[in-house]
Amino acid sequence: MKKNKRSLSSVGSEHLVYTQKVAGSNPAGTTYTRFWKLWAKSLGTKANEKDNKISDKVAFIRTLLILQAVITNLLIVLNIIKNW
């Protein structure tokens, strides 16, 4: 049998049944999740359609590879400017 989550209303004796998921008071969690989903999509296709944990690990590794390429390119440009 499924239990309903109930809460007392401001009236006190009336019970309200929550049927919708309520987001937490911290909006940073949802903003981070939205950013991560957008970033993972920008990296390419999902590595595993059935398991999001594996896909997240692959997206993290792809992120590290992109960061390594950006840092390398930045150092090359700085070296060119320095020796110009």
DRENPA-3360 file (N, C-alpha, C; in nm, 2 decimals, always signed):
BEGIN
1 = MKKNKRSL = +0.08/-0.12/+0.00/+0.00/+0.00/+0.00/+0.09/+0.12/+0.00 ~ +0.06/+0.22/-0.08/+0.13/+0.34/-0.09/+0.09/+0.45/+0.01 ~ +0.19/+0.50/+0.08/+0.15/+0.60/+0.18/+0.16/+0.74/+0.12 ~ +0.07/+0.83/+0.15/+0.07/+0.96/+0.10/+0.14/+1.05/+0.21 ~ +0.22/+1.14/+0.16/+0.29/+1.24/+0.25/+0.18/+1.34/+0.29 ~ +0.16/+1.37/+0.41/+0.06/+1.46/+0.46/+0.13/+1.57/+0.54 ~ +0.07/+1.69/+0.54/+0.12/+1.79/+0.62/+0.00/+1.87/+0.68 ~ +0.02/+1.93/+0.79/-0.09/+2.01/+0.85/-0.09/+2.15/+0.78;
9 = SSVGSEHL = -0.21/+2.19/+0.75/-0.22/+2.32/+0.69/-0.22/+2.43/+0.80 ~ -0.23/+2.56/+0.76/-0.24/+2.67/+0.85/-0.36/+2.66/+0.94 ~ -0.46/+2.59/+0.90/-0.59/+2.57/+0.98/-0.56/+2.48/+1.09 ~ -0.48/+2.38/+1.07/-0.44/+2.29/+1.18/-0.50/+2.15/+1.17 ~ -0.63/+2.14/+1.15/-0.69/+2.01/+1.14/-0.70/+1.95/+1.00 ~ -0.69/+2.04/+0.90/-0.70/+2.00/+0.76/-0.57/+1.94/+0.72 ~ -0.57/+1.82/+0.65/-0.45/+1.76/+0.60/-0.44/+1.79/+0.45 ~ -0.32/+1.82/+0.40/-0.30/+1.84/+0.26/-0.21/+1.73/+0.21;
17 = VYTQKVAG = -0.24/+1.68/+0.09/-0.16/+1.57/+0.03/-0.08/+1.63/-0.08 ~ +0.06/+1.61/-0.06/+0.15/+1.66/-0.16/+0.15/+1.56/-0.28 ~ +0.12/+1.61/-0.40/+0.12/+1.52/-0.52/+0.23/+1.56/-0.61 ~ +0.29/+1.68/-0.59/+0.40/+1.72/-0.68/+0.53/+1.72/-0.61 ~ +0.63/+1.70/-0.68/+0.77/+1.71/-0.62/+0.80/+1.86/-0.60 ~ +0.85/+1.89/-0.48/+0.88/+2.03/-0.44/+1.03/+2.04/-0.44 ~ +1.08/+2.14/-0.52/+1.22/+2.16/-0.52/+1.27/+2.22/-0.39 ~ +1.40/+2.19/-0.36/+1.45/+2.24/-0.23/+1.47/+2.39/-0.24;
25 = SNPAGTTY = +1.50/+2.45/-0.12/+1.52/+2.59/-0.11/+1.65/+2.64/-0.17 ~ +1.74/+2.54/-0.21/+1.87/+2.58/-0.26/+1.86/+2.57/-0.42 ~ +1.86/+2.68/-0.49/+1.85/+2.68/-0.63/+1.98/+2.64/-0.70 ~ +2.09/+2.64/-0.63/+2.22/+2.61/-0.69/+2.22/+2.47/-0.74 ~ +2.16/+2.38/-0.67/+2.16/+2.24/-0.71/+2.09/+2.22/-0.85 ~ +1.98/+2.29/-0.87/+1.92/+2.28/-1.00/+2.00/+2.35/-1.11 ~ +2.06/+2.46/-1.08/+2.14/+2.53/-1.17/+2.26/+2.45/-1.21 ~ +2.32/+2.39/-1.12/+2.44/+2.30/-1.15/+2.40/+2.18/-1.23;
33 = TRFWKLWA = +2.28/+2.12/-1.20/+2.23/+2.01/-1.28/+2.20/+2.05/-1.42 ~ +2.14/+2.16/-1.44/+2.11/+2.21/-1.58/+2.24/+2.24/-1.65 ~ +2.34/+2.30/-1.59/+2.46/+2.33/-1.65/+2.53/+2.20/-1.69 ~ +2.54/+2.10/-1.60/+2.60/+1.98/-1.63/+2.54/+1.91/-1.75 ~ +2.40/+1.91/-1.75/+2.34/+1.84/-1.86/+2.37/+1.91/-1.99 ~ +2.37/+2.04/-1.99/+2.40/+2.12/-2.12/+2.55/+2.09/-2.16 ~ +2.64/+2.09/-2.06/+2.78/+2.07/-2.09/+2.80/+1.93/-2.15 ~ +2.73/+1.83/-2.08/+2.75/+1.69/-2.13/+2.70/+1.68/-2.27;
41 = KSLGTKAN = +2.59/+1.74/-2.30/+2.53/+1.74/-2.44/+2.63/+1.80/-2.54 ~ +2.70/+1.91/-2.50/+2.79/+1.98/-2.59/+2.91/+1.89/-2.61 ~ +2.94/+1.80/-2.52/+3.06/+1.71/-2.54/+3.04/+1.60/-2.64 ~ +2.91/+1.57/-2.67/+2.88/+1.47/-2.77/+2.77/+1.38/-2.72 ~ +2.76/+1.26/-2.79/+2.65/+1.17/-2.75/+2.68/+1.10/-2.62 ~ +2.58/+1.05/-2.56/+2.59/+0.98/-2.43/+2.67/+0.85/-2.45 ~ +2.76/+0.82/-2.36/+2.84/+0.70/-2.37/+2.76/+0.58/-2.35 ~ +2.66/+0.59/-2.26/+2.58/+0.47/-2.22/+2.43/+0.52/-2.20;
49 = EKDNKISD = +2.34/+0.48/-2.29/+2.21/+0.53/-2.28/+2.13/+0.48/-2.16 ~ +2.17/+0.36/-2.10/+2.10/+0.30/-1.99/+2.15/+0.35/-1.86 ~ +2.28/+0.38/-1.84/+2.34/+0.42/-1.72/+2.39/+0.56/-1.72 ~ +2.33/+0.65/-1.64/+2.37/+0.79/-1.64/+2.50/+0.80/-1.56 ~ +2.53/+0.72/-1.47/+2.66/+0.73/-1.39/+2.78/+0.71/-1.48 ~ +2.77/+0.61/-1.57/+2.88/+0.59/-1.66/+2.89/+0.70/-1.76 ~ +2.78/+0.75/-1.81/+2.78/+0.87/-1.90/+2.84/+0.99/-1.83 ~ +2.81/+1.01/-1.70/+2.87/+1.12/-1.63/+3.02/+1.11/-1.62;
57 = KVAFIRTL = +3.07/+0.99/-1.59/+3.21/+0.96/-1.58/+3.28/+0.99/-1.71 ~ +3.22/+0.95/-1.82/+3.28/+0.97/-1.96/+3.28/+1.12/-1.99 ~ +3.17/+1.19/-1.95/+3.17/+1.33/-1.97/+3.27/+1.41/-1.89 ~ +3.30/+1.36/-1.77/+3.40/+1.42/-1.69/+3.54/+1.40/-1.75 ~ +3.57/+1.28/-1.80/+3.70/+1.26/-1.87/+3.71/+1.34/-1.99 ~ +3.60/+1.36/-2.07/+3.61/+1.44/-2.19/+3.63/+1.59/-2.15 ~ +3.58/+1.63/-2.04/+3.60/+1.77/-1.99/+3.74/+1.79/-1.95 ~ +3.81/+1.69/-1.89/+3.95/+1.70/-1.86/+4.03/+1.71/-1.98;
65 = LILQAVIT = +4.00/+1.63/-2.08/+4.07/+1.64/-2.21/+4.06/+1.78/-2.28 ~ +3.94/+1.84/-2.27/+3.92/+1.97/-2.33/+4.00/+2.07/-2.25 ~ +3.99/+2.06/-2.11/+4.07/+2.16/-2.03/+4.22/+2.15/-2.06 ~ +4.27/+2.03/-2.08/+4.41/+2.01/-2.11/+4.45/+2.07/-2.24 ~ +4.36/+2.06/-2.34/+4.38/+2.12/-2.47/+4.38/+2.28/-2.46 ~ +4.28/+2.33/-2.39/+4.27/+2.47/-2.37/+4.39/+2.53/-2.30 ~ +4.44/+2.46/-2.19/+4.55/+2.51/-2.12/+4.68/+2.51/-2.20 ~ +4.70/+2.40/-2.28/+4.81/+2.39/-2.37/+4.81/+2.50/-2.47;
73 = NLLIVLNI = +4.70/+2.52/-2.53/+4.69/+2.63/-2.63/+4.72/+2.77/-2.57 ~ +4.67/+2.79/-2.45/+4.69/+2.92/-2.38/+4.84/+2.93/-2.36 ~ +4.91/+2.83/-2.31/+5.05/+2.84/-2.28/+5.13/+2.86/-2.41 ~ +5.09/+2.80/-2.52/+5.16/+2.83/-2.65/+5.14/+2.97/-2.69 ~ +5.02/+3.02/-2.68/+5.00/+3.16/-2.72/+5.08/+3.26/-2.63 ~ +5.08/+3.23/-2.50/+5.16/+3.32/-2.41/+5.31/+3.31/-2.44 ~ +5.36/+3.20/-2.48/+5.50/+3.18/-2.52/+5.53/+3.26/-2.64 ~ +5.44/+3.26/-2.74/+5.46/+3.34/-2.86/+5.46/+3.49/-2.83;
81 = IKNW = +5.36/+3.53/-2.75/+5.36/+3.67/-2.71/+5.48/+3.72/-2.64 ~ +5.53/+3.63/-2.55/+5.65/+3.66/-2.47/+5.77/+3.68/-2.55 ~ +5.79/+3.60/-2.65/+5.91/+3.60/-2.74/+5.89/+3.68/-2.87 ~ +5.79/+3.75/-2.88/+5.76/+3.83/-3.00/+5.86/+3.94/-3.02;
% end
